[in-house]
Amino acid sequence: MKNYMKLELAAIGENESFARSAVAAFALCLNPSLAELSDIKTAVSEAVTNAVVHAYGKESREHSLWIECRADGDEDGGVLHITVTDGGCGIEDVERALLPFYTTLENDERSGMGFTIMQTFMDGFSLESERGKGTKVTMLRYIGREKIPNEKNQDAVKERTDA
């Protein structure tokens, strides 16, 4: 079974819970465990929150973010691909942004753990960003199947991104 979903949402904080619930509902076709579903919801929540808070700043209500999901597998499990994209300001220093506790909004009580949480809770992760054009977070999660080594997961995410 192959299934696909694409959402466009206003880049506002109120849509974070809808986004994570929509992705979780979509993932149900792969029959995830509660722990897998919780991990997916947490990672999506972090990706959407990053887009809302960092991509557009105070003008987020006037902009969109996009979530695309693809499920490959069956009721015994498979692979869930998730992409969260914004058309915002982009990330100035991607390598630095991936460091735990790094934040550009220190005065807003941000922990700087968003990307770290996404990487920890998902089986594959990639980040692409261009200043002035936006950011794309791609995540991969194996559902109900034995995990493959992390290097292969990163290759799978890269292949998905290049496609």
C-alpha positions as a Markdown table, in Angstrom:
| # | Residue | x | y | z |
|---|---|---|---|---|
| 1 | Met | 0.0 | 0.0 | 0.0 |
| 2 | Lys | 1.2 | 3.5 | -0.8 |
| 3 | Asn | -0.7 | 6.5 | 0.6 |
| 4 | Tyr | 0.0 | 10.2 | 0.4 |
| 5 | Met | -1.2 | 13.3 | 2.1 |
| 6 | Lys | -0.5 | 17.0 | 1.7 |
| 7 | Leu | -1.6 | 19.8 | 4.0 |
| 8 | Glu | -1.3 | 23.6 | 3.7 |
| 9 | Leu | -1.8 | 25.4 | 7.0 |
| 10 | Ala | -1.6 | 29.0 | 8.2 |
| 11 | Ala | 1.7 | 29.3 | 10.1 |
| 12 | Ile | 0.1 | 29.9 | 13.5 |
| 13 | Gly | 0.6 | 28.2 | 16.8 |
| 14 | Glu | -3.0 | 27.2 | 17.0 |
| 15 | Asn | -2.4 | 24.8 | 14.0 |
| 16 | Glu | 0.4 | 22.8 | 15.7 |
| 17 | Ser | -2.0 | 20.4 | 17.5 |
| 18 | Phe | -4.1 | 19.9 | 14.3 |
| 19 | Ala | -0.9 | 19.2 | 12.3 |
| 20 | Arg | 0.4 | 16.5 | 14.7 |
| 21 | Ser | -3.1 | 15.0 | 15.0 |
| 22 | Ala | -3.5 | 14.9 | 11.2 |
| 23 | Val | -0.1 | 13.2 | 10.7 |
| 24 | Ala | -0.9 | 10.7 | 13.5 |
| 25 | Ala | -4.3 | 9.9 | 12.0 |
| 26 | Phe | -2.6 | 9.4 | 8.6 |
| 27 | Ala | 0.0 | 7.1 | 10.1 |
| 28 | Leu | -2.7 | 4.8 | 11.4 |
| 29 | Cys | -2.8 | 2.9 | 8.1 |
| 30 | Leu | 0.6 | 1.4 | 9.2 |
| 31 | Asn | -0.8 | 0.2 | 12.5 |
| 32 | Pro | 1.8 | 2.0 | 14.8 |
| 33 | Ser | 2.2 | 1.3 | 18.5 |
| 34 | Leu | 1.2 | 4.0 | 20.9 |
| 35 | Ala | 4.9 | 4.7 | 21.5 |
| 36 | Glu | 5.5 | 5.0 | 17.8 |
| 37 | Leu | 2.5 | 7.3 | 17.4 |
| 38 | Ser | 3.7 | 9.4 | 20.3 |
| 39 | Asp | 7.2 | 9.8 | 18.8 |
| 40 | Ile | 5.7 | 10.9 | 15.5 |
| 41 | Lys | 3.4 | 13.4 | 17.1 |
| 42 | Thr | 6.2 | 14.9 | 19.1 |
| 43 | Ala | 8.5 | 15.2 | 16.1 |
| 44 | Val | 5.8 | 16.8 | 14.0 |
| 45 | Ser | 5.0 | 19.2 | 16.8 |
| 46 | Glu | 8.6 | 20.3 | 17.0 |
| 47 | Ala | 8.9 | 20.8 | 13.2 |
| 48 | Val | 5.7 | 22.8 | 13.0 |
| 49 | Thr | 6.5 | 24.9 | 16.0 |
| 50 | Asn | 10.0 | 25.7 | 14.5 |
| 51 | Ala | 8.3 | 26.9 | 11.3 |
| 52 | Val | 5.8 | 29.0 | 13.1 |
| 53 | Val | 8.2 | 30.6 | 15.6 |
| 54 | His | 11.4 | 30.9 | 13.5 |
| 55 | Ala | 10.4 | 31.1 | 9.8 |
| 56 | Tyr | 8.1 | 34.0 | 9.8 |
| 57 | Gly | 8.5 | 35.7 | 13.2 |
| 58 | Lys | 5.6 | 38.0 | 14.2 |
| 59 | Glu | 4.2 | 37.9 | 10.7 |
| 60 | Ser | 3.4 | 34.2 | 10.8 |
| 61 | Arg | -0.4 | 34.7 | 10.5 |
| 62 | Glu | 0.1 | 35.9 | 7.0 |
| 63 | His | 2.1 | 32.9 | 5.8 |
| 64 | Ser | 1.7 | 29.1 | 5.3 |
| 65 | Leu | 3.5 | 25.9 | 6.0 |
| 66 | Trp | 3.2 | 22.6 | 4.2 |
| 67 | Ile | 3.2 | 19.1 | 5.5 |
| 68 | Glu | 3.5 | 16.1 | 3.2 |
| 69 | Cys | 3.4 | 12.5 | 4.3 |
| 70 | Arg | 3.8 | 9.2 | 2.5 |
| 71 | Ala | 3.1 | 5.8 | 3.9 |
| 72 | Asp | 4.7 | 2.8 | 2.3 |
| 73 | Gly | 3.7 | -0.6 | 3.8 |
| 74 | Asp | 0.6 | -2.4 | 5.1 |
| 75 | Glu | -1.2 | -3.0 | 8.3 |
| 76 | Asp | 1.9 | -4.9 | 9.5 |
| 77 | Gly | 4.0 | -1.8 | 9.3 |
| 78 | Gly | 6.1 | 0.0 | 6.9 |
| 79 | Val | 7.8 | 3.4 | 6.5 |
| 80 | Leu | 6.3 | 6.9 | 7.2 |
| 81 | His | 7.9 | 9.8 | 5.4 |
| 82 | Ile | 7.1 | 13.3 | 6.7 |
| 83 | Thr | 8.2 | 16.6 | 5.2 |
| 84 | Val | 7.5 | 20.0 | 6.9 |
| 85 | Thr | 8.3 | 23.0 | 4.6 |
| 86 | Asp | 8.0 | 26.7 | 5.1 |
| 87 | Gly | 8.8 | 29.6 | 2.8 |
| 88 | Gly | 10.2 | 31.8 | 5.5 |
| 89 | Cys | 13.6 | 33.4 | 6.3 |
| 90 | Gly | 15.6 | 30.3 | 6.2 |
| 91 | Ile | 18.4 | 29.3 | 8.6 |
| 92 | Glu | 21.6 | 31.2 | 8.6 |
| 93 | Asp | 23.8 | 28.5 | 9.9 |
| 94 | Val | 22.3 | 25.0 | 9.6 |
| 95 | Glu | 25.2 | 23.2 | 11.2 |
| 96 | Arg | 25.0 | 25.4 | 14.3 |
| 97 | Ala | 21.1 | 25.2 | 14.4 |
| 98 | Leu | 21.4 | 21.4 | 14.7 |
| 99 | Leu | 23.4 | 21.7 | 17.9 |
| 100 | Pro | 21.5 | 20.9 | 21.1 |
| 101 | Phe | 20.4 | 24.0 | 23.1 |
| 102 | Tyr | 21.2 | 26.4 | 20.2 |
| 103 | Thr | 18.4 | 29.0 | 19.7 |
| 104 | Thr | 18.2 | 32.4 | 18.0 |
| 105 | Leu | 15.5 | 33.4 | 20.4 |
| 106 | Glu | 17.1 | 33.2 | 23.8 |
| 107 | Asn | 14.9 | 35.9 | 25.3 |
| 108 | Asp | 11.7 | 34.0 | 24.4 |
| 109 | Glu | 12.5 | 31.1 | 26.7 |
| 110 | Arg | 13.2 | 28.7 | 23.8 |
| 111 | Ser | 15.2 | 25.6 | 24.7 |
| 112 | Gly | 17.0 | 25.1 | 21.4 |
| 113 | Met | 16.1 | 21.3 | 21.4 |
| 114 | Gly | 13.7 | 21.1 | 18.5 |
| 115 | Phe | 16.0 | 19.6 | 15.9 |
| 116 | Thr | 17.6 | 17.3 | 18.6 |
| 117 | Ile | 14.1 | 16.0 | 19.6 |
| 118 | Met | 13.2 | 15.4 | 15.9 |
| 119 | Gln | 16.4 | 13.5 | 15.3 |
| 120 | Thr | 16.0 | 11.4 | 18.5 |
| 121 | Phe | 12.3 | 10.5 | 18.0 |
| 122 | Met | 12.6 | 9.6 | 14.3 |
| 123 | Asp | 14.6 | 7.0 | 12.4 |
| 124 | Gly | 15.8 | 9.4 | 9.8 |
| 125 | Phe | 16.2 | 13.2 | 9.6 |
| 126 | Ser | 17.4 | 15.8 | 7.1 |
| 127 | Leu | 17.3 | 19.6 | 7.1 |
| 128 | Glu | 17.6 | 21.8 | 4.1 |
| 129 | Ser | 17.5 | 25.6 | 4.3 |
| 130 | Glu | 18.2 | 28.6 | 2.1 |
| 131 | Arg | 18.3 | 32.1 | 3.5 |
| 132 | Gly | 15.3 | 34.1 | 2.3 |
| 133 | Lys | 13.6 | 31.0 | 0.7 |
| 134 | Gly | 12.7 | 28.7 | 3.6 |
| 135 | Thr | 13.4 | 25.5 | 5.3 |
| 136 | Lys | 12.5 | 21.8 | 4.7 |
| 137 | Val | 12.6 | 19.2 | 7.4 |
| 138 | Thr | 12.3 | 15.6 | 6.2 |
| 139 | Met | 11.8 | 12.8 | 8.7 |
| 140 | Leu | 11.4 | 9.1 | 8.3 |
| 141 | Arg | 9.9 | 6.6 | 10.8 |
| 142 | Tyr | 9.8 | 2.8 | 10.5 |
| 143 | Ile | 6.6 | 1.4 | 11.9 |
| 144 | Gly | 6.3 | -2.2 | 13.3 |
| 145 | Arg | 9.5 | -3.3 | 11.5 |
| 146 | Glu | 13.0 | -3.9 | 12.6 |
| 147 | Lys | 15.1 | -0.7 | 12.4 |
| 148 | Ile | 18.0 | -0.5 | 10.0 |
| 149 | Pro | 21.3 | 1.2 | 10.9 |
| 150 | Asn | 21.1 | 5.0 | 11.1 |
| 151 | Glu | 23.5 | 5.6 | 8.1 |
| 152 | Lys | 21.0 | 3.8 | 5.8 |
| 153 | Asn | 18.1 | 5.8 | 7.3 |
| 154 | Gln | 19.9 | 9.0 | 6.5 |
| 155 | Asp | 20.5 | 7.7 | 2.9 |
| 156 | Ala | 16.8 | 6.9 | 2.6 |
| 157 | Val | 15.8 | 10.4 | 3.8 |
| 158 | Lys | 18.3 | 11.9 | 1.3 |
| 159 | Glu | 16.8 | 9.8 | -1.5 |
| 160 | Arg | 13.3 | 10.9 | -0.6 |
| 161 | Thr | 14.5 | 14.6 | -0.6 |
| 162 | Asp | 16.2 | 14.3 | -3.9 |
| 163 | Ala | 13.1 | 12.7 | -5.6 |
